[in-house]
Amino acid sequence: MTPLHQLGEFLRQALQTIPLSAARVLFVGTLVALLIWILRLPRSATTSPEGAARWDENLKVGASLAIVIQILIYACL
């Protein structure tokens, strides 16, 4: 076995000790943090400067919806 194989085996065994529930919490937590960041963005950063003040021009709506759907999918699996 080469040193690279030994390193790979060590990493594989180390990563197998992480419980799947902890990995799920970290992954969903990252999505929740991203959602909070999106919601805290100022309106001027998510709309076009020359556009009218319509609700569908704010990119937060679509991004938030996409992230919420992902959170629901990964939290329920």
C-alpha positions as CSV (number, residue, x, y, z in Angstrom):
1,M,0.0,0.0,0.0
2,T,1.3,3.4,-0.9
3,P,1.3,6.4,1.5
4,L,-1.5,7.9,-0.6
5,H,-3.6,4.7,-0.1
6,Q,-3.0,4.9,3.7
7,L,-4.0,8.5,3.8
8,G,-7.2,7.8,1.8
9,E,-8.0,4.9,4.2
10,F,-7.4,7.1,7.2
11,L,-9.7,9.8,5.9
12,R,-12.4,7.3,4.9
13,Q,-12.4,5.8,8.4
14,A,-12.4,9.2,10.0
15,L,-15.3,10.5,8.0
16,Q,-17.3,7.3,8.7
17,T,-17.3,8.2,12.4
18,I,-19.4,11.3,11.7
19,P,-23.1,10.5,12.3
20,L,-25.4,11.2,9.5
21,S,-27.7,13.3,11.7
22,A,-24.8,15.7,12.4
23,A,-24.1,16.0,8.7
24,R,-27.7,16.7,8.0
25,V,-27.8,19.4,10.7
26,L,-24.7,21.1,9.3
27,F,-26.1,21.0,5.7
28,V,-29.5,22.3,6.6
29,G,-28.0,24.8,9.0
30,T,-25.9,26.1,6.1
31,L,-29.0,26.6,4.0
32,V,-30.8,28.4,6.9
33,A,-27.8,30.7,7.3
34,L,-27.9,31.4,3.6
35,L,-31.6,32.2,3.8
36,I,-31.0,34.6,6.7
37,W,-28.3,36.3,4.7
38,I,-30.6,36.6,1.7
39,L,-33.4,38.1,3.7
40,R,-31.0,40.7,5.3
41,L,-29.8,42.0,2.0
42,P,-30.9,45.6,1.3
43,R,-33.6,46.1,-1.3
44,S,-31.2,48.2,-3.4
45,A,-28.8,45.2,-3.7
46,T,-31.5,42.9,-5.1
47,T,-33.4,45.1,-7.5
48,S,-32.4,46.8,-10.7
49,P,-31.6,50.5,-10.3
50,E,-33.8,51.7,-13.2
51,G,-36.7,49.3,-12.6
52,A,-40.1,50.1,-11.2
53,A,-40.8,49.1,-7.6
54,R,-42.7,45.9,-8.5
55,W,-42.7,42.9,-6.3
56,D,-41.4,40.5,-9.0
57,E,-38.2,42.5,-9.6
58,N,-36.9,41.8,-6.1
59,L,-34.6,38.8,-6.4
60,K,-35.0,38.0,-2.7
61,V,-38.5,36.5,-3.4
62,G,-37.2,33.9,-5.8
63,A,-34.0,33.1,-4.0
64,S,-35.9,32.8,-0.7
65,L,-38.5,30.5,-2.2
66,A,-35.7,28.3,-3.7
67,I,-33.8,28.0,-0.4
68,V,-37.0,27.3,1.6
69,I,-37.9,24.5,-0.8
70,Q,-34.4,23.0,-0.4
71,I,-34.6,23.3,3.4
72,L,-37.9,21.5,3.4
73,I,-36.6,18.7,1.1
74,Y,-33.4,18.1,3.0
75,A,-34.9,18.4,6.5
76,C,-37.6,15.9,5.7
77,L,-35.4,13.2,4.1
